[in-house]
């Protein structure tokens, strides 16, 4: 798989000034910025910043960010699925995962998540991938949002739809463990029927061995 990455940048309106959405950004490029302390859904902020720098420099890794001047206030990651998850079964080179998306609390409600995803999908190479995201309610900031899990699920679904993603059924135990969890995916325009069949087999692994 050729992991060519085409850089894009656009400005979006913040509260009182323009914010910059850009990427994919390299690890070196990320290092010139600061990372918001509120980006802590997955790890402590300093640890997460190091993690996304590492992802940025993977051959397939893509980091799209939104920054307020030189301060990163949102990001989304794309990389191959974790080897410990079912989605890595078969080592399918066309299957990419949206691993994390996060927006700092003061910048929510500006539509930044949607802008990150729209910019990420501008790259024509994304048409060579099936891009998945696994949505688990335990990663969501229910406390600060004031939403219940189903309201938050609806917010996440609409955000992912901005990147061309849609809900797909699966028998994955983690996803089926709670009705608010879901699998969403975007099927690239150059994905073949054979590749879709391979994806379907992973979605419903072991369905005849109950």
C-alpha positions in Angstrom: 0.0 0.0 0.0 1.4 3.4 -1.0 1.1 5.7 2.0 1.3 9.0 0.2 0.0 11.8 2.3 -1.3 15.1 0.9 -1.3 18.1 3.3 -4.3 20.3 3.5 -5.0 23.5 5.6 -8.1 25.7 6.1 -9.2 28.3 8.6 -12.4 28.0 10.6 -14.1 30.5 12.8 -13.4 30.3 16.5 -15.0 32.3 19.3 -13.2 35.5 18.5 -10.6 34.6 15.9 -9.8 32.1 13.1 -8.5 28.7 14.0 -6.3 26.6 11.7 -7.3 23.0 10.7 -4.4 21.2 9.0 -2.8 17.9 8.3 -1.5 15.3 8.1 1.1 16.8 10.4 4.5 15.1 11.0 5.9 14.4 14.5 8.4 17.2 13.9 5.6 19.5 12.9 3.6 18.7 16.0 6.6 19.4 18.2 6.5 23.1 17.3 3.1 23.5 19.0 1.8 23.2 22.5 -0.9 20.7 23.5 -4.0 21.6 25.4 -4.3 20.2 29.0 -8.0 19.4 28.4 -7.1 16.7 25.8 -7.1 13.9 28.3 -9.8 11.4 27.3 -7.3 8.6 26.5 -4.1 9.5 28.5 -2.6 12.3 30.4 -2.1 15.2 28.0 1.7 15.0 27.9 1.5 11.3 27.2 -1.1 11.6 24.5 0.9 14.3 22.8 3.9 11.9 22.6 1.6 9.2 21.4 0.2 11.2 18.5 3.7 12.3 17.5 4.6 8.6 17.2 1.4 7.9 15.2 2.2 10.9 12.9 5.5 9.3 11.9 4.1 5.8 11.1 4.0 5.0 7.4 0.2 4.9 7.4 -0.3 7.3 10.4 -2.2 10.5 9.9 -2.8 13.2 12.5 -5.1 16.1 11.6 -5.1 19.0 14.1 -6.9 22.2 14.9 -4.8 24.9 16.6 -5.4 28.2 18.1 -2.3 30.0 16.9 0.4 27.6 18.1 -1.8 25.7 20.6 -3.3 22.4 19.6 -6.9 22.3 20.8 -8.3 19.3 18.8 -7.0 16.3 16.8 -8.0 13.2 15.0 -5.8 10.1 14.5 -5.8 7.5 11.6 -3.7 4.4 11.8 -3.8 0.6 11.3 -6.0 -1.2 13.9 -4.5 -2.3 17.2 -2.9 -5.8 16.8 -4.9 -7.0 19.8 -8.3 -6.1 18.2 -10.3 -8.2 15.8 -10.0 -5.4 13.2 -6.4 -6.3 12.6 -7.2 -9.9 11.7 -5.8 -10.8 8.3 -3.6 -7.7 8.2 -5.7 -6.1 5.6 -3.7 -3.2 4.2 -6.8 -1.3 3.1 -8.4 -1.2 6.6 -7.6 1.9 8.6 -8.9 3.0 11.9 -10.0 6.4 13.2 -8.3 5.8 16.5 -9.2 8.9 18.5 -10.9 12.3 18.0 -10.9 14.9 20.8 -11.7 18.6 21.1 -10.8 20.7 24.2 -13.8 21.7 26.2 -13.8 25.5 25.6 -13.8 24.9 21.8 -16.7 22.5 21.6 -19.9 23.4 19.8 -17.9 25.1 17.1 -18.1 22.1 14.7 -14.4 21.5 14.9 -14.7 17.7 15.0 -16.6 17.8 11.7 -14.0 20.1 10.2 -11.2 17.8 11.2 -13.0 14.9 9.4 -13.9 16.8 6.3 -10.3 17.9 5.9 -9.0 14.4 6.5 -11.2 13.1 3.7 -10.0 15.6 1.1 -7.0 13.4 0.4 -7.8 11.2 -2.6 -5.8 8.4 -1.1 -8.5 7.9 1.4 -10.6 6.4 -1.4 -8.2 3.3 -1.2 -9.3 2.6 2.4 -12.1 1.3 4.5 -11.9 3.6 7.5 -13.5 2.4 10.7 -14.2 3.9 14.0 -15.4 2.0 17.1 -17.5 4.2 19.4 -17.5 3.3 23.1 -19.5 5.3 25.5 -16.8 5.0 28.2 -14.6 7.3 26.2 -17.2 10.1 26.1 -17.2 13.2 28.2 -20.7 12.7 29.6 -20.0 14.8 32.7 -19.1 18.0 30.9 -21.5 17.6 28.1 -24.6 17.2 30.3 -25.9 14.6 27.8 -26.9 11.1 28.4 -25.2 8.2 26.5 -27.9 8.1 23.8 -27.8 11.9 23.2 -24.0 11.8 23.1 -24.2 8.9 20.7 -26.3 11.0 18.4 -23.8 13.8 18.5 -20.9 11.5 17.7 -22.9 9.9 14.8 -23.6 13.2 13.2 -20.0 14.3 13.6 -18.7 11.0 12.0 -21.3 11.4 9.2 -19.5 14.7 8.3 -16.6 12.5 7.3 -18.7 10.2 5.2 -19.0 7.5 7.8 -22.1 5.4 8.5 -23.2 2.7 11.0 -22.3 -0.9 10.3 -23.6 -3.9 12.2 -21.1 -6.2 14.0 -21.0 -9.0 16.6 -17.9 -7.6 18.2 -18.4 -8.3 22.0 -17.2 -4.8 23.1 -19.5 -3.0 20.8 -22.5 -5.3 21.5 -21.9 -5.0 25.3 -23.9 -1.7 25.3 -26.5 -0.3 22.9 -24.8 3.1 22.9 -21.6 1.6 21.4 -21.3 1.4 17.6 -19.1 0.6 14.6 -19.0 3.2 11.9 -17.1 3.0 8.6 -16.4 4.9 5.4 -16.0 2.7 2.3 -13.5 4.3 -0.1 -14.7 4.7 -3.7 -11.9 2.4 -5.0 -12.6 -0.4 -2.6 -13.5 -3.6 -4.4 -16.4 -6.1 -3.7 -13.7 -8.6 -2.6 -12.3 -6.2 0.0 -15.8 -5.4 1.3 -16.4 -9.2 1.7 -13.1 -9.4 3.7 -14.4 -6.6 5.9 -17.7 -8.3 6.4 -16.0 -11.5 7.6 -14.2 -9.5 10.3 -17.4 -7.7 11.4 -19.1 -11.1 12.0 -16.2 -13.3 13.1 -17.2 -16.7 14.6 -20.9 -16.1 14.1 -21.6 -19.8 13.5 -19.7 -20.9 16.5 -21.9 -20.0 19.4 
